[in-house]
């Protein structure tokens, strides 16, 4: 793939593009501060904007003005003056002492704060970290000019509205410009936006702030303010499309509370949703609190309506423990229908999976990639369907609801259309998509690891009802079931099978057991091979 070098204006062009898209899609719900920020940006000259964006992209927020130098900004002083006049940048900002120590060379910090030449910067920083005085840089005795970009909050909101999340930024534009990534083209209009009101934006940002605060709590192992954080988290209100993100955070809070022994409070959080592992944790807490009737009722519901392979395995592991506590007799659970063998091979230098490929003619090691690629290629129109609210920006490899419980139901008509087609039609669609979409990012298709011949050999090996069974199982929980497929696919002398390889001391994981059980139910040949080496003393 040919890579181009971005021109000097690449980041300015992309920044203005982001501003324009957000203004077009969200101008009816933008707050006054964001609208004013957009107005001032558009009033600014291009050289001065280049400086502002450069500063936004750097670690800040404070900068020594006389150290700023960019070839594309010919007059730094003029740019600072213009940005200051437009209220996009502040001269001589108010700062804490530790902020200056972080900004300045250590020798200059020693001069300002009266320390000898042996004092380390980290020691200086620690000594002033809790000082509460905040004043302009010059009042600290600093003569060097310091500048600080303003409106970080407005920029944060604009990036959130453009990307629909808090982990992507302007570097995505650069990767596309270099030709490293390509994305499917999706409509980006008001009908397809994620946020429906300014209140929703505020609530989403609050959720992100609480998540950051919780991360810092865990890092410091200081949970003195955890109850207050939980109370704030419970007050958040988000639309259905964003609720799963909120529920995942509540479950993380609940699990930490459970670990800390705060069982009633943890239970209350887990009872807000059924997102795994909420139901499992509720059963465990009910049991710890000796509320056995509620534990039994929920465990029976999990058995009848599991939401993930983890819940299936949890039931099998926990049911007899609960029955024993209740004084009930033990259930005899049938083992999963898995075919297992032990093989003895000479030990080589490569990993056990590559060793298996050497020993088994026609075997390829692709793990999840092969069946997932077939799903991704065939279900391309489903994955990239024009569903309202799931496409936020030009750099999405998947819709925002891909891992949500509603993904399949929101596209049921397209899924039913695929199910009504014949296997030759499926094969033709796979080939056509392979040719037309080559290189476009898809969460299920790893282009560099695959070739079409291998994909088709695997596709041809299974009957259509078997593939349909795999797809149906995947669609019940794409987050959970996209992993756990057997390591190898072997096609040899007209026979085929999937093979899970386990080296010495290795054992099956829950998600692997789940897929091997599905394969057995669908009549798909699949084996587990436990590898022992010829030199192994345990033989």
N, C-alpha and C positions, 0 to 999 in steps of 0.2 A: 504494500500500500504506500503510495507516494505521500509524503508529509510536506506541507507547506510551512513557511515561516510567517507568523503573524506580522503585519506592518506595525509601525509605531503607534498607530491610533486604535489598535485592536480592542484594548480594554475600554477606551472611551466609547467606541462604536457600540460595543456590547452593553455597556452601562446605560447608554441612552436608549437602546433597544428595550432593555428591561424596564426602564422608566415608562416608555411609551406603552408597552403591553399592559403593565399594571394600571396605568391611567385609563386605558381603553376598557379594560375589563371590570375595574373596581371604582371608577370615578364617583359612583353614586353612594359609596359607603366609606370613602377615605375620610379620615378625620382632618381637622383644619391644619394641624401641624404638618402632616404628610403632603397636603395640597400646597401649602406654602413652600415646603422644601422642593417639590417638583417645579413650582413657579420660579424659584430662585436658581435652580439648576439650569433651567432653560434660558434664563437671562444671562448666564455666565458665559464668558468667552471660552473657546476650546482649550487654549493653553492653560488657563487657570483651572478648568475642569480636570484636565489631565493631572495636575498636581493634587487636587482634592481626591481623586479616585486612587492615585498612587498611595496617598496617606491612609485612605480607608482600607487598602489591601495590605498595609504593613501593620506590624504589632505597634500599638499605640497605648493610649491616645495622644501622648505628648511627644513633641519632636523639637529638636534644636534646629532653628530656622537656618543658621549658617552652614549646616551640614546637609541641607537638602540640595540635591543636584541631579537633574534629569535632562538628557539631551533634547527631549521633545518639549521641555518647558524652558524657553530661552531666557525669560526674565522672571526669576523666582520671586523677587521683591514685588514686582507688579502683580503677580498672581496672588501673593499673600494679601496685598492691599485690596484687590478686587474681591477675593473670597471673604475678607473681613467686612467689607462694605455690604456684601450680600448676606451677611450673617450666616455664612457657611463655615467660617473658621474664626477662632478666637486667639487674639494675641495675649500674652502674659496671663495665662489661665490660673485660676486658683487650684492649688495642689497641696497634698500632704507631703511631709518630709520624705516619707519612704518612696513616694513617686519620683521625686527629684533624684534620690539616691539610685533608683532603678534606671533613670534616664542618663545620668552624668557619668563620665569616667570616674573611677574610684578616687583618683588624686583630687579632683575638683570637689567631690563630696566631702573628703576629709577637710578641705579648706573651709567649706561652708559650715560644717557641723562640728568643727573643733576637735578632730581626732588626729592622732599621730600617724606617721607614714606606715606603721605596721598593721594598722587596723584593716581587716578584710572587708570587702564590699558586703558579703553576706552578714557579717557581724553588725555593720552599720545599719543594714536593712532591718535586721531583727530588733535592734535597739530602738529604732524609731517607728516600728510598725504600729504600735498602739498609741502613738501620739495623736491627739485629737485636733490639733491646730491645723486649719486649712486656710491658706492665704495666697495671694498672687506670687508668682515666681520671684519678682523683683523684691518683694518684701522679705523673702528668705535671703536676700543679698546676692541674687544671681543677676549678673549683667547681660549674659548671653540671651538673645531673644528666643522665646519658646512659643510654639503655636500648637493649637489643638483643633482638629476638625470637629464640627458640631453636627447635631442631628443624627447621631448614631441610632437612636430609637426609630427615627423615620426610615433610615436605611434598612434597619432590621425588619421593619414591617413590609417594606417594598420587596425585600428578598424573600420573605415568607410568602407574600402574595404571588410572587412570580414562580417560585419553586414548589410551594405547597408543603414545605418541610423546613427543618432547621439545620440540616446537615449538608446542603448543597450551596455553592456560591459561584462567583464569577469565573472560577477556574474551569467550570463545565464548558463555558464558551470557548476557552482556549483549547481544550481537548478536542472539541468538534472542529475548530479551525485547523488544527494540526492533522485532521483526518484520522485520529486514533479511534473515535467512536462515531457511529452513525445511528440515528434514531428514526423510528417510524413517524411519519407526519400525521399529526392528529389536530382536529379543530380546537382552537384556543379562543373562545368567545365567552360572553357573559353567561350563556346557558350551561357552560361547562366549567364554571368556577367552583372552587372548594368552599369559599366563605360567603355567607349570605348576609352578614351584617357586621358593623364595626364591633358590636358586643362579642360576636363569635371570635373575631381576631384577638380581642383583648383576653378572652378566656383561653384561647390556644396559647398565647404568649405566657399567660400566667401558669398554665400547665407546664410549659417548657422551663420556666423559672423554678417551679417547685421541683421538677426533675433534677435540675442542676443543683439545687439546694440539698436534695436528698443524696446526690452523688457526693457532695462535700461532707455531709454527715457521715456517710459510710467510710470515706477516706480518712476522716479524723476519728472515727469510732466514737463520736459524741452525739448521743441521741436525746439530749436534754430538751430539745425543741421539737422532737418528733411528733408528739401529740398535737401541737399547734399546727404543724405542717399537714397532718392527717385531716384536721378540721378544715383547713383551707382547701385541700384536695377534694373533699366531699362536697364542697359548695360549687364546684365547677359545673357549668352547664354547656354542653356541646351538641351540635346536630348529630343525627345518626351516623353520618359518614365519618365522624371523628371520635365517636364513642369508644370503639375498640382500643384506640391509643390511650384514652383515659382509663379504661378498665385494666389494661396491662400495667399502668402505673399504680393503680389501687392494689393490684395483686402483689406487686413488688413491696409496697408499703406493708401490706398485710403479712407477707412472709417474714419480713424483718421483725414485725411485732410478735409474731408467733415464736421466732427464735429468741426474743427477749422475754418470753413468758407472759406476754400481755394477750392471753387467749381470747377473752371476750371482745376486746377491741379488734383483734385480728379477724375473729369470726364475723364481726359486723362488716368489715371491709370485703371479705371473701363472699359474703352474701349479697353484695351489690351486683354480681354478674356470674355467668356460667362459663366464662372464658377459661379454658384449661390453664393452670391446674386448680382453679377455684373450688370445684366440686370435690376433688380429692382432698384438698386441705380442709374443707369443711368436715368431711367424714373423719379425718384424723383428729380435728379439734373436738368434734362431738364425742369421739371416743375418749379423749383425754379428760373431758368434762363429765364422763360417764353418762352422757345423754344417748344411750344405746338405741333407743327406739328411732330417734332422728337419724342416727348414723346408719342403721339398717335400712331405713326407707330410702335414703339418698343413695346408698350403695346399690340397692336393687334397681334404682332408676338408672344409675350409671351402667349396670350390666345390660339393661334393656335398651338404652339409648346412649352408647358411648360417643363422645365427641372427638376422641383421638385414640391412637394406639396406646399412648401412655395410660389412658383411663382403662383400657382393656386389660393391660398388664397389672395396673394397680388393683383392679377387682380380683384378679387371680391371686395376687400376693396377700391381699388384706382380708378377704372374705372369711377365711378360716380363723384368723386371729380374732376377728370380731365375734364370730360364732362361739369361740372358746370363752371369751369374756362374758358372753350372754348365756353360757351354759348349754349351747346347742351342739349337736354332733357335727363332726367334720364332714365337709363335702368332698367327694372324690372327683376332682376335675380332670377331664381328659387332657393329655398333653397336646400341644399344638401339632398338627399333622405335617411334620417336617422330616424329610429324608436326609439322614446323616451318615457319613462314611469317614473312615480314617485312612489316610494314604501315607506311605513312607517314601520320601524322595531324598536324593542327595542334596546337601545344603550348598547353596551357591552364594555369590556376593550380592545378588540383587534381592529386592524385597520379595516376600512370599507370593504376592500377586503376579509379579513378573516371572518368578519361578514356575508358577502354575501355567502361565501362558507357554512356557517352554515345554512343559510336560504334557499339555493337553492340546492336540492338534486342532487348529481352527478357532482357538479361544482368543478373545480380545478383552482387555481390561479397561472398561469405561464406567464401571459402577453406575451411578444414577444418570449419567449423561445420555446413554443410548435410549432407554425408554422415555426419558423426559424430552429428548429431542424429537422423537416421533410425536409425542403429545404436543409439543410447542409448534411444530411445523403444521400439523393437521388442525390444531385449534387456534391457529393464528388469527382468524377472523373473530374468534370469541375473545381472545386475550386483548386484541386491539379494537374491540367494538367501541363505537361512539356512545358511551354511556355517560349521562350528565354527571359532572362533579368529580370525575376520576382522572382527567387530563389537565395538568396545571401548567406545564412548560414544555419547551421543545426537547428536553433532555431526559425524558422518561423512558425507561426500558420496560415498564409495566404500569398498569393502572394502580391508583392508590388503594383500591379495595381488593387487590389480588389475594391477600391473605385473610380477608374477612369472610365471615360465615355467609354473607349475602352475595358473594361473587357469582356463584352459579345461578342462583335464583334470579338475579338481575339480567342474566343473559340466557335464560332457559329456552327461549325461542330459537336462538342460534345453535344451542347445544342439541336441541331436538332435531333441527334440520340436518346436522351432521350425523346424528344417530340413524336417520332415515336413508342415508346414502349407502351404496354398496362398497365392498372392500376395494374393487378396482377404482371406484371414484375416489376413495380415500388415498389410494396409492398415487393416482394422478395428481391429487391436490398436494401431496407431500413433495413430489418432484417439481411441480410448478412453483410452490413456495420456496423450495431450495434454490431455484434459479432466480426468481424475481426478488427475493428478500436477502440474498447473500450478504452477510456482514452487518445487517441491521440488528441492533441489540434486542434480544429476547431473553427473558429470565430462564428459559428452559433449553435454549439452544446455544451450545458452546461450539461455535463454528470451527475454531482452530483445532479442536480435538476430534473432529468427525469428518467422514467422507460419505457421500451419498450412497455408494455401493454397500458399505457396512450398515447404514441405516435401513436400506431396502432389504438386505438379507435378514435382518432382525424382524422387520415388519412382515415379510413374507412367511416367516417361520410360525407365526401364531394365527389362529383363526380369528375372524372378525369379532365374534362374541367374547373371545378372550381379551382382545384389545379393548373392547367396550367396557369390560369389567375392570380393567386397569384404569381406564380413563374415569369411570364413575367413582372408583375408590379415591383417585387423586382429587377429584373435584369436591369431595366431602370435606377436605381440609388441605389446601395446597401448601400451607406453611408446614404442616406436620408430615405429610406424606411424600414430599418431594425428595426425601432422603430415605435410605434403608434398602434400596434395591440391591440385589446380589452384585458382587464384584465383577464377575465375568459373564460373557455370553459366548457360547460355543456352538458353532455350526460345523458338522463334520460327517461326511458320508451319508448325507440325507437326514441326519438326526440333529437335534438342537436341544439345548438346555441352558438355563441360567445357573450359575454356580457362586455360592458364597464361600470364600476362602478364609480359613482361620488358622493362623500360625500357633505355635506352642504357647499355651497359657491364655490364648484369646478366647472370647466367648461371644455368643450372639447378643446383640443389643435389642431393646424393645421394638424399635422401628424396623429392624431386620426381621424379627419374628413376625411382626404384623404383615409385612409384604410376603414372606414365605407362606404364611397362612392363606393370604389372598390367592397366591399362585396355586396352592394345593386345591382350593375351592374351585378355581377356574380350570383346573386340569392342565396347567402350564408346567412342563418339566423343570424342576428346580432342585438342586442338591446343596448340602453343606459338606464341604471337605475339610476335615481337621488334618492339618499337615504335621507330620513328625519327620524329623531328619534322621538319616541313616546313622549318624554319629551320636544321636541322642542317647544318653546313658539310661534314660527312663524306660527305654524299650525293653 
